[in-house]
Amino acid sequence: MRKTIIVMLVTFLAPVSNGVQSLTAILVLAVFFWLQHRFKPYYAESLNQMERISLFVLILTIYAGLYYQ
């Protein structure tokens, strides 16, 4: 679901600007980060932690791309 939302953002916000795309993607990823932290969908805590780290790295990567843009 997360990937589908990100692809839709990239597609439909393309005419606006890259900055808006990046900020909206960060917002969506932050919401999914919060959902992951709140509900912990995986049985093993290590998997939940890996997913949180993965989402955090995605947010940092997009932010760094926005910074260098």
PyMOL commands that set and color helices and strands:
alter all, ss='L'
color gray80, all
select helices_A, chain A and resi 2-12+18-39+45-68
alter helices_A, ss='H'
color red, helices_A
deselect
rebuild
show_as cartoon
